[in-house]
Amino acid sequence: MDKALYIAMTGAKHNMMAQTQRANNLANVNTQAFKADFAQARAMPVYYGDGLPTRAYALTERPATDFTFGSLQETGRDLDVAIDGEGFIAVRDSNGNEAYTRVGTLYTDSVGILRTGNGLPVIGNGGPIAIPNAEKIDIGIDGSITVVPQGQGPEAPVVVDRIRLVNPDLAQMTKGEDGLFRALDIEGPLPPDGNVRLVAGFLENSNVNAVHELTSMLSLSRQYEMQVKVMSSAKEMSESSARLLQMNM
């Protein structure tokens, strides 16, 4: 069978993978603080001894993330926070390890643990942040959490903890399937950065460009059709070659 069939198959395979990634981006166009994924693939020429390459296989590279900031949307809710510029909020993932997010939809559970909208504990100076029963909760620009204890007036605020904010090199960050970010080749938690700023009463929108993702999906669909046609042509050439051989026998 002609090897062109396999080469076209690699192209079609990576077109489908890119379509999946684009569709996921489009599905998260309204997800708070979602960062779009890039679909990366390139042609790899194949050499047979000396001379020019005769074929080019498609090869997927490590996916990358678009860290462009999303726009900020005002909510007016005290426990909604958005990162103003670079940085991440430290949380504890489902496995108990430290991970990072820009999703700032926060709430306190029945025992006072501060959590993100998907239930992950937010990490403070000494671990997950616990907030006592309070009349009011305020989150400062530096992540400090101030409460007015229950039964007290506004003249008796108490600082209970501070959200740990980090600002690592983005080249060292990778996004997992759970949507959380983690540092590559770095052991232990990342150090806090006092320059990261929060804006209370706001949430960050997704950075997905719906028009761009839709047009990319249409382009990938055309490319997939082209790869399928190449496979059909390879099959026809193989059948024609078999018939010629049968006639000469």
C-alpha positions as CSV (number, residue, x, y, z in Angstrom):
1,M,0.0,0.0,0.0
2,D,1.3,3.5,-0.8
3,K,2.8,5.3,2.2
4,A,0.9,8.4,1.2
5,L,-2.1,6.8,2.8
6,Y,-0.4,6.8,6.2
7,I,0.9,10.4,5.7
8,A,-2.6,11.7,4.9
9,M,-3.9,9.7,7.9
10,T,-1.5,11.5,10.3
11,G,-2.7,14.9,8.9
12,A,-6.4,13.9,9.4
13,K,-5.6,12.6,12.9
14,H,-4.1,15.9,14.0
15,N,-6.9,17.9,12.3
16,M,-9.3,16.0,14.5
17,M,-7.3,16.7,17.6
18,A,-7.1,20.4,16.7
19,Q,-10.9,20.4,16.2
20,T,-11.4,18.9,19.6
21,Q,-9.2,21.6,21.2
22,R,-11.0,24.4,19.3
23,A,-14.4,23.0,20.3
24,N,-13.4,22.9,23.9
25,N,-12.3,26.6,23.7
26,L,-15.6,27.5,22.1
27,A,-17.5,25.6,24.8
28,N,-15.8,27.6,27.5
29,V,-16.3,31.1,26.0
30,N,-18.4,32.0,29.0
31,T,-16.4,30.2,31.6
32,Q,-14.9,32.5,34.2
33,A,-11.1,33.1,33.8
34,F,-10.8,30.3,31.2
35,K,-7.6,30.4,29.2
36,A,-7.8,29.2,25.6
37,D,-5.6,26.3,24.4
38,F,-3.5,26.4,21.3
39,A,-3.5,23.5,18.9
40,Q,0.1,22.9,17.8
41,A,1.2,20.6,15.0
42,R,3.9,20.8,12.3
43,A,5.0,18.9,9.2
44,M,8.1,16.7,9.7
45,P,9.9,15.9,6.4
46,V,11.0,12.3,5.9
47,Y,14.4,11.7,4.4
48,Y,15.4,8.5,2.6
49,G,19.2,8.7,2.3
50,D,20.7,11.6,0.5
51,G,18.6,14.1,-1.4
52,L,15.4,16.0,-0.7
53,P,12.6,14.8,1.5
54,T,9.8,13.0,-0.3
55,R,7.1,13.1,2.3
56,A,6.0,15.0,5.4
57,Y,4.3,13.5,8.4
58,A,2.2,15.6,10.8
59,L,3.6,15.7,14.4
60,T,1.9,17.1,17.4
61,E,3.9,19.4,19.7
62,R,3.3,20.1,23.4
63,P,0.0,22.0,23.7
64,A,0.4,25.6,24.9
65,T,-2.0,27.9,26.7
66,D,-3.0,31.5,25.8
67,F,-2.3,33.4,29.0
68,T,-3.8,36.7,27.7
69,F,-5.9,38.4,30.3
70,G,-9.7,38.3,30.0
71,S,-11.8,41.4,30.6
72,L,-13.1,42.2,34.1
73,Q,-16.8,42.0,34.8
74,E,-18.3,43.8,37.8
75,T,-20.5,41.6,40.1
76,G,-20.6,43.6,43.3
77,R,-20.3,40.5,45.4
78,D,-17.8,40.7,48.2
79,L,-16.3,37.3,47.7
80,D,-15.8,37.6,44.0
81,V,-12.2,38.6,43.1
82,A,-10.3,39.0,39.9
83,I,-6.5,39.2,39.5
84,D,-5.5,42.6,38.1
85,G,-2.7,41.7,35.7
86,E,-0.4,38.8,36.1
87,G,-0.6,36.1,38.8
88,F,-2.5,33.2,40.2
89,I,-4.4,32.2,43.3
90,A,-3.0,29.1,45.2
91,V,-5.5,26.3,45.8
92,R,-5.5,22.7,46.9
93,D,-6.5,20.3,44.1
94,S,-8.6,17.1,44.5
95,N,-5.4,15.1,45.3
96,G,-4.3,17.4,48.1
97,N,-1.5,19.0,46.1
98,E,-1.0,22.7,45.5
99,A,-2.3,24.1,42.1
100,Y,-3.1,27.5,40.8
101,T,-6.1,29.3,39.2
102,R,-7.4,32.7,38.2
103,V,-11.0,31.8,39.0
104,G,-12.1,34.1,41.7
105,T,-15.7,33.0,42.5
106,L,-15.2,32.3,46.2
107,Y,-17.5,31.1,49.0
108,T,-17.3,29.7,52.5
109,D,-18.5,26.2,53.2
110,S,-20.5,25.0,56.3
111,V,-17.3,24.9,58.4
112,G,-15.9,28.2,57.2
113,I,-13.3,27.0,54.7
114,L,-12.8,29.5,51.9
115,R,-13.3,27.6,48.6
116,T,-13.4,28.4,44.8
117,G,-16.6,28.0,42.9
118,N,-15.7,24.3,42.1
119,G,-15.1,23.5,45.7
120,L,-11.3,23.7,46.0
121,P,-9.8,25.1,49.2
122,V,-8.0,28.5,48.8
123,I,-4.6,28.5,50.4
124,G,-3.4,31.2,52.8
125,N,-0.3,31.7,54.9
126,G,-0.6,28.4,56.7
127,G,-2.8,26.2,54.5
128,P,-6.5,26.3,53.7
129,I,-8.1,29.5,54.8
130,A,-10.7,29.2,57.6
131,I,-13.1,32.1,58.2
132,P,-15.0,32.4,61.5
133,N,-18.7,33.4,61.5
134,A,-18.7,37.1,60.6
135,E,-21.1,39.9,59.9
136,K,-19.0,41.0,56.9
137,I,-16.0,39.7,54.9
138,D,-13.7,42.0,52.9
139,I,-10.8,40.9,50.6
140,G,-8.1,43.5,50.2
141,I,-6.1,44.3,47.1
142,D,-3.2,42.3,48.5
143,G,-5.4,39.3,49.3
144,S,-5.7,40.0,53.0
145,I,-9.1,38.9,54.4
146,T,-10.7,41.1,57.0
147,V,-13.8,40.2,58.9
148,V,-16.2,41.9,61.3
149,P,-16.9,39.2,63.9
150,Q,-20.4,38.1,64.4
151,G,-22.1,40.4,66.9
152,Q,-19.5,43.1,66.6
153,G,-19.8,46.5,64.9
154,P,-17.7,47.8,61.9
155,E,-15.3,49.4,64.4
156,A,-13.8,46.0,65.3
157,P,-12.4,44.5,62.1
158,V,-10.0,41.5,62.3
159,V,-7.5,40.2,59.7
160,V,-7.9,36.4,59.7
161,D,-5.6,35.4,56.8
162,R,-4.2,36.3,53.4
163,I,-4.8,34.6,50.1
164,R,-1.5,33.3,48.7
165,L,-0.9,34.9,45.4
166,V,1.9,33.8,43.1
167,N,3.4,35.1,39.9
168,P,5.6,32.4,38.3
169,D,7.3,32.4,34.9
170,L,4.5,31.5,32.5
171,A,6.9,29.3,30.5
172,Q,7.1,27.0,33.5
173,M,3.3,26.7,33.8
174,T,1.1,24.0,32.3
175,K,-2.6,23.5,32.4
176,G,-4.1,20.2,33.5
177,E,-7.2,18.5,32.3
178,D,-8.9,19.9,35.5
179,G,-8.3,23.4,34.3
180,L,-5.8,24.1,37.0
181,F,-2.3,25.4,36.4
182,R,0.9,23.7,37.8
183,A,4.6,24.5,37.7
184,L,6.8,22.3,35.6
185,D,10.1,20.9,37.1
186,I,9.6,22.8,40.3
187,E,9.2,20.9,43.6
188,G,7.1,22.3,46.4
189,P,4.8,25.3,46.4
190,L,5.7,28.5,44.6
191,P,6.7,31.5,46.7
192,P,4.1,34.3,47.2
193,D,4.5,37.5,45.3
194,G,3.5,40.7,47.0
195,N,3.1,42.5,43.7
196,V,0.0,40.5,42.6
197,R,-3.1,42.5,43.0
198,L,-6.8,41.5,43.5
199,V,-9.9,43.5,42.6
200,A,-12.9,42.6,44.8
201,G,-16.4,42.6,43.4
202,F,-15.1,41.6,39.9
203,L,-14.6,38.4,38.0
204,E,-12.3,37.8,35.0
205,N,-14.0,36.7,31.8
206,S,-12.7,34.0,29.4
207,N,-10.1,35.1,26.9
208,V,-11.6,32.9,24.2
209,N,-12.4,34.8,20.9
210,A,-15.5,33.0,19.7
211,V,-15.2,34.3,16.1
212,H,-11.6,33.2,15.8
213,E,-12.4,29.7,17.2
214,L,-15.3,29.2,14.9
215,T,-13.3,30.3,11.8
216,S,-10.5,28.0,12.9
217,M,-12.9,25.1,13.1
218,L,-14.2,25.7,9.6
219,S,-10.6,25.9,8.3
220,L,-9.7,22.6,10.1
221,S,-12.8,21.0,8.6
222,R,-11.6,21.9,5.1
223,Q,-8.2,20.5,5.8
224,Y,-9.7,17.3,7.1
225,E,-11.7,16.9,3.9
226,M,-8.5,17.4,1.9
227,Q,-6.7,14.7,3.9
228,V,-9.6,12.3,3.3
229,K,-9.4,13.0,-0.4
230,V,-5.7,12.2,-0.4
231,M,-6.4,8.9,1.3
232,S,-9.0,8.1,-1.3
233,S,-6.6,8.9,-4.1
234,A,-3.9,6.7,-2.5
235,K,-6.4,3.9,-2.4
236,E,-7.4,4.4,-6.0
237,M,-3.7,4.4,-7.1
238,S,-3.1,1.2,-5.1
239,E,-6.0,-0.5,-6.8
240,S,-4.9,0.7,-10.2
241,S,-1.4,-0.7,-9.6
242,A,-2.8,-4.0,-8.5
243,R,-4.9,-4.3,-11.7
244,L,-1.9,-3.5,-13.9
245,L,0.1,-6.2,-12.2
246,Q,-2.7,-8.7,-12.7
247,M,-2.8,-7.8,-16.5
248,N,1.0,-8.4,-16.8
249,M,0.9,-11.8,-15.1
